[in-house]
Amino acid sequence: MPVAAASAADIPMKSAAPVPYAAAYNWTGLYVGIQAGGAWGTEQTTDITGTTSVPPGFVGGSTDLSGALGGFYGGYNYQVNKYLVGIDGDFSWSGVTGTSTDIGPLNGHSLNHTDQMDWITSATGRLGYTSDNWLLFAKGGWAWAQWGGSTTNTLGAAFFGRSTSSTIRDGWTVGAGVEYGVTSHISLKAEYDYVGFQTANYNSTDIPAAGTPVTTPSHSSTSSMNIFKGGLAARF
């Protein structure tokens, strides 16, 4: 007895397996992290009231500073398609220091300066462009830092006094960087920031050699800082 051929419509077909969809990396959310890096900058001081070694208005030589820094950072990102807006804040302890020497025009004394930036913090807004796990960003805002300094007044081996000061300075900051999402909850960053501090006016405490009174002359300083840093963040 002949067997009827089965039509193609009667042969069961296996449905194609769905192709997995790899979701794009999502940068929206809170983040906190740790950071470390290095910085270099300059400072120049003008003696407003003058001292026994320098006249009023004396402009000292520029001091070059450099050193390491490290601390923490955090913020919030909001991603729209490939673009990102956010806020970012950070704080770093600083080992940035520098030395310089001026010769007092009034008496020829050596004025040996040591300056340092003790810490620096900033609050900025961020704009970014994303490509899956990669983020390119630019930032801008305001920064604050504590600066300290000391000056030793000598002539040859003779000691004539010491001056100390401490100020908190503020100024504008801009920066740019790149960030990579290692996992959905971990990211790495590298960035560069520039800080231009406003002119700071302050008084120092001058403690001269025994037998002469302590004075508090006025000074004015301009300073700036370049910062490179890398960071590791946890994302939420």
N, C-alpha and C positions, 0 to 999 in steps of 0.2 A: 504494500500500500504506500503510495508516495507521501513523503513528508513535506508539508507546506513550509516554504521559506519564511522565516520571521522578518517582518518589516523593521526598518530602522527605528520606527517609532516605538516598537515593542521592546527594544534593548535598553535596559536601565543605564543611565549615565551618572558617573560620579561627579558631584558638584566640585568646582575648583576651590581649593583652600584659600581663605582670605589672606591677603597680603598684609603682614603686620605694618602698622603706621608708626614711624618714629616721630614722636612729638618734638617740636622745637623747644630749645631750652628756655625756661621761663625765669626772667630776672626780677619779676615783681616780688616785693617782700622786704622784711627787715633783715639786717645783717650786723654782726659784730665780729671784730677780729683783732689780731695783734700785728704789729708792724715794726720794722727796723730798717735803718739805712744810714746815710751820711749827709752832711751839709757843709757848705762853705759860704763865706760872705765877707762883708767889709763893714767897718765902722770908722767914723771920723768925728772928732769932738772939738768944739769951740769953747774956750774959757771965756765966759761972759763977764764975770767980775774981776778976773785975774788973780794972781797969787804973787808971792815974793819972787817966783821964778819967771812968770810969764805976765805980760800986760793984758788988760781987758781986750777981748776980741781976738786973742791969739788962736789960730787954727792949727791944731796938731796934725801930725802925719796920719795917714790912713792905716788902720790895723786890719790885717787879714786874719780871718778866723776859719777853722775847720774842725771836724770831729764827727763822732758817731752819735746817733740818737735812736730811741726806741720807745714804743708805747702801745696804744690801742686806738681803735677807730670803730665807727658804727654809723648806721644810717638807714634810709629807706629808699627803694627804687619802685617806680611804676612804669611798666612797659606797655607801649601801644604799638602794635605791629612790630616793626624793627627799631623803633625809637624808644628812648628812655628819658625820663626826668626823675630827679631824686634830690635828696638832701644828705649831707655827709658831715660828720664831725670827727675830730681826732685830737689826741693829746700825746705828746712825747717828752720824756726826760731827755736832756741834752748834755753831751760832753763836748760841745763846740767851744773852743777857746782860741785865743790869739795873743801875741805880744808885739809891742813896738816901743820905740824910744824917741823922745824929743829932747832937744837941748834947750834949756831955759834961756831965752835971749837976755834976761835981766841980770843973771848971775852965772851963767854957764853950767848950771847943775844938770845932771842927767835925770830925766823923768822917765822911769821904766814902767810901762803900762802893761797890765794883764787884764784882758776882757773875756767874758764868757757869757754864753746864753744858757741859762739853767733849765728852762723848759719852754715849749711852744705848743699852742693849741689853735685850732681854726674851726670855723663854721662856714660851710660853702654849699652852693647849689651845684647840681651836676646835670649835664646833658650828654646823651650817649647814643651810639648806633650799635645794634646787635647783629650778629651773624651766628645763630645757634649758640654755641658755648662761648663765643667770643664777644667781648664788649669793648668798644673804643669810647673813651669819655673825655670831656673837658669840664673844668670846674672853676668856680670863682666865688670869692666872698671876703671874709675878714679874718685876721689872725691876731693873736696876742702872745707875748713872750716876756719872760723875766730875764733881764740882763743885769749882770753884776760886773764890777771892775775895781781895780786897785792900782795905785801909782806909788812907787818908791822913789823918793828924792835923795840923790846921792851926789857927792863930788869926790871922785877918786874912791877911797875906802871909807870916807866919812859919811855917816847917815844923818840926813836932815829932816826926815819925816815920812809919813805914809798917809795916803788918802784912799778912802773906800766909798763906794756908792752902790745903790741897787735901785733899779727902775723897772716898771712894767710898761712895755711899749706895745702899740697896736698899729696895724696898717693893712693894706689890701693884699690879697693873694690870688694868683691864678695858677692853674696847673692842667696837666693832661696825663693820660695813662691808658693802659690796656689791662683787661681782666679776663681770666679764663675760668669757666665753670668746670671743675674737675669732676664733681658729681652734682646732683640736684641740690645738695646742701653744703657743698664746700667749693670755695673759689680762691684763686690766687690773683694778686695784682702787682703791677709795677707802675710807678708814677713819678713825675717830676713836678715840683711846685716852686714858684718864685714868690717871695714876700718882700714888699717894699714898705718898710716901717715909716710912720710919720716922724717928723722931728720931735725928739724928746727933750724937754727941759727939766733939769733936776739939780739938787744940791749934793755935793759930796761932803764927807766928814774928814777934814784934814787934821791929822794929829802930828804936830811937828816935834822936833827934838825937845828934851826936857827943858822947862823954864820958859816956854813960850805958849800962848793960848791956842786952844782948838778953834778952828774956823770952819765955816760952811760955805765955800764959794759956789757960785752958780755955773752950770755948764749946759751945753746944747749938743746933742748927738744925732747924727743921721746914720742909718744902717739898713742893710738889705741882706737877704739870705736866699741861697739856692739849695733845694732839698731833693735828693733821690731816695725813694723808699720802696720796699716790697712788703706785701702783706698776705696773710692767710685769714680767711673769714669763714664763719659758719652762717648759713642762710636759713631763714625761717619762712 
